[in-house]
Amino acid sequence: MGLSKFIFYKLMGWKIVGDFSTHIKKVVIIAAPHTSWHDFYIGVFTRSITKAKINWIGKKELFLGPLAWYFKWMGGEPIDRTPGQNKVEAITEIFNSHEEFRLTLAPEGTRKKVAVWKTGYYYIAMAAKVPIIPVSFDFSTKTVTINPPFYPTGDIEADTKVLRSYYKGVVGKNPDLTFPII
C-alpha cells in the first residue's frame, strides 16, 4: 500500500466511491461542498489514489515566484483575473491547448455558506464541450464520491437541479456552511 493510501484510508479513515473515467480526458469536476481548507488535501489524496491527472486554475501571480514549479506540478494553470477579462473564454482556451485537462472547481465559489452556486463551471463546460463530474467530500461519513459524467444540455436551470441532487445529504467539514439542497 502506498503512503497516500495508508494515510487516507488507514490513518484518516476515509474511503472513495467511484472513479474517474480514464477515457474522458477533458472534464470540469465540481467538488462540493467547499466549506474548509481541509477540502484541498482531501482532493490531493483523492487525486493521488485514483492516479487521475487533475488540474486547477489560479491567479497568474502564483506562477511567477519560487513556488511556480510546484503549482504547475500540482496541476495548476495560471489565469489573468484582472477585471474585464472573459474568464470562460480564457479557460476554454486552456482546455483547447491541452490533450488532457480535468479542471476542478468549487461551484460555491467560496468557503462561506451560499444558497446559489456560481455558474462559471457550467459555462466553461458548455464552451469547452466537456462533461461535468460531480464529486462530493462528505465529512460526516468520510466519503469522497466520484459520480458519473454529466453532459450539460444547455438548460442551466434543469441541469443545475440534477447536479445539485448529487449532493443531497452530503455534509462539509463545517456543517453550518454546507449549502442547502431543496
C-alpha positions as CSV (number, residue, x, y, z in Angstrom):
1,M,0.0,0.0,0.0
2,G,1.3,3.4,-1.0
3,L,1.8,6.2,1.5
4,S,-1.2,8.2,0.3
5,K,-3.5,5.2,0.6
6,F,-2.1,4.4,4.1
7,I,-2.7,7.9,5.3
8,F,-6.1,8.4,3.6
9,Y,-7.6,5.0,4.3
10,K,-5.9,3.8,7.5
11,L,-4.9,6.9,9.4
12,M,-7.7,9.3,8.4
13,G,-10.4,6.6,7.9
14,W,-11.7,7.9,4.5
15,K,-13.0,6.0,1.5
16,I,-13.5,6.7,-2.2
17,V,-16.6,5.6,-4.0
18,G,-16.5,5.7,-7.8
19,D,-13.6,6.5,-10.1
20,F,-12.7,8.9,-12.9
21,S,-13.4,7.6,-16.3
22,T,-10.0,7.1,-17.9
23,H,-11.3,7.6,-21.4
24,I,-12.6,11.1,-20.6
25,K,-9.5,13.3,-21.0
26,K,-11.3,16.7,-20.6
27,V,-13.8,17.4,-18.0
28,V,-15.0,20.0,-15.4
29,I,-15.0,18.5,-12.0
30,I,-17.2,20.2,-9.4
31,A,-16.1,19.4,-5.9
32,A,-18.5,20.3,-3.1
33,P,-19.4,21.2,-0.5
34,H,-16.5,23.6,-0.1
35,T,-16.5,24.7,3.5
36,S,-12.9,24.4,4.6
37,W,-9.3,24.5,3.6
38,H,-9.3,20.8,4.5
39,D,-11.0,20.1,1.2
40,F,-7.7,20.8,-0.6
41,Y,-5.8,17.9,0.9
42,I,-8.7,15.6,0.7
43,G,-8.7,16.4,-3.0
44,V,-4.9,15.9,-3.3
45,F,-5.2,12.5,-1.6
46,T,-8.1,11.5,-3.9
47,R,-6.1,12.6,-7.0
48,S,-3.0,10.6,-5.8
49,I,-5.0,7.4,-5.0
50,T,-7.1,7.5,-8.2
51,K,-4.0,8.4,-10.3
52,A,-6.1,10.8,-12.2
53,K,-4.5,13.9,-13.6
54,I,-6.5,16.7,-12.0
55,N,-6.0,20.4,-12.7
56,W,-6.9,23.7,-11.2
57,I,-6.6,27.4,-12.1
58,G,-5.0,30.1,-10.0
59,K,-4.2,33.8,-10.4
60,K,-1.2,34.2,-12.7
61,E,0.8,35.9,-9.9
62,L,1.1,32.5,-8.2
63,F,3.1,31.2,-11.1
64,L,5.8,33.9,-11.1
65,G,7.6,33.2,-7.8
66,P,9.8,30.4,-6.4
67,L,6.8,28.1,-5.9
68,A,5.7,28.3,-9.6
69,W,7.2,24.9,-10.4
70,Y,5.3,23.3,-7.5
71,F,2.0,24.9,-8.6
72,K,2.5,23.6,-12.2
73,W,3.5,20.2,-10.9
74,M,0.3,20.1,-8.8
75,G,-1.7,20.6,-12.0
76,G,-2.1,24.4,-11.8
77,E,-2.7,26.7,-14.7
78,P,-2.4,30.4,-14.5
79,I,-5.2,32.8,-15.4
80,D,-5.4,36.5,-15.6
81,R,-8.0,37.5,-13.0
82,T,-8.0,41.3,-13.6
83,P,-11.4,42.8,-14.2
84,G,-12.7,42.9,-17.8
85,Q,-11.2,39.5,-18.8
86,N,-13.5,36.9,-20.2
87,K,-12.6,34.1,-17.9
88,V,-14.8,31.5,-19.5
89,E,-13.1,32.1,-22.9
90,A,-9.7,32.1,-21.3
91,I,-10.3,28.8,-19.5
92,T,-11.8,27.3,-22.7
93,E,-8.5,28.2,-24.4
94,I,-6.6,26.3,-21.7
95,F,-8.8,23.3,-22.4
96,N,-8.1,23.6,-26.1
97,S,-4.4,23.8,-25.6
98,H,-4.1,20.5,-23.7
99,E,-4.7,17.0,-24.7
100,E,-5.8,16.1,-21.2
101,F,-7.3,18.6,-18.8
102,R,-9.6,17.9,-15.8
103,L,-10.4,21.2,-14.2
104,T,-11.7,21.1,-10.6
105,L,-13.8,24.0,-9.4
106,A,-15.9,24.6,-6.3
107,P,-19.4,25.6,-7.6
108,E,-20.0,27.7,-4.5
109,G,-17.0,29.9,-5.4
110,T,-16.2,30.4,-1.7
111,R,-16.0,28.5,1.6
112,K,-18.8,30.6,3.0
113,K,-22.4,29.5,3.1
114,V,-24.2,30.1,-0.2
115,A,-27.7,29.3,-1.4
116,V,-26.9,29.6,-5.1
117,W,-24.0,28.2,-7.0
118,K,-21.8,30.3,-9.3
119,T,-22.4,29.5,-12.9
120,G,-18.9,29.7,-14.3
121,Y,-18.3,25.9,-14.1
122,Y,-21.4,25.3,-16.3
123,Y,-20.5,27.9,-18.9
124,I,-16.9,26.6,-19.0
125,A,-18.2,23.0,-19.6
126,M,-20.5,24.2,-22.3
127,A,-17.9,26.4,-24.1
128,A,-15.2,23.6,-23.9
129,K,-17.8,21.0,-24.9
130,V,-16.9,18.7,-22.0
131,P,-18.9,16.8,-19.4
132,I,-19.2,17.7,-15.7
133,I,-18.2,15.2,-13.0
134,P,-19.8,15.9,-9.6
135,V,-17.5,15.0,-6.7
136,S,-18.5,15.2,-3.1
137,F,-16.5,15.4,0.1
138,D,-18.8,14.1,2.9
139,F,-17.1,14.7,6.2
140,S,-20.0,13.0,8.1
141,T,-19.2,9.6,6.5
142,K,-15.6,10.4,5.5
143,T,-16.5,9.5,1.9
144,V,-15.3,11.0,-1.4
145,T,-17.9,10.2,-4.1
146,I,-16.9,10.5,-7.7
147,N,-20.2,10.5,-9.7
148,P,-20.6,9.5,-13.4
149,P,-20.0,12.2,-16.0
150,F,-23.0,14.6,-16.7
151,Y,-23.3,16.1,-20.1
152,P,-24.8,19.6,-19.9
153,T,-27.9,20.1,-22.1
154,G,-27.8,23.9,-22.3
155,D,-30.7,24.2,-19.9
156,I,-28.7,25.6,-16.9
157,E,-31.7,25.6,-14.6
158,A,-32.7,22.0,-15.1
159,D,-29.1,20.8,-15.3
160,T,-28.2,22.6,-12.0
161,K,-31.1,20.8,-10.3
162,V,-29.7,17.5,-11.5
163,L,-26.2,18.3,-10.5
164,R,-27.1,19.6,-7.0
165,S,-29.1,16.4,-6.4
166,Y,-25.8,14.5,-6.3
167,Y,-25.0,16.4,-3.1
168,K,-28.2,15.7,-1.1
169,G,-27.3,14.8,2.4
170,V,-23.6,15.5,1.9
171,V,-22.1,17.4,4.9
172,G,-19.0,19.6,4.6
173,K,-16.2,19.9,7.1
174,N,-18.1,22.9,8.6
175,P,-21.7,21.6,8.5
176,D,-23.2,25.1,9.1
177,L,-21.6,26.3,5.9
178,T,-22.9,23.4,3.7
179,F,-25.3,24.7,1.1
180,P,-28.9,23.6,1.4
181,I,-30.3,21.1,-1.1
182,I,-34.0,21.5,-1.6
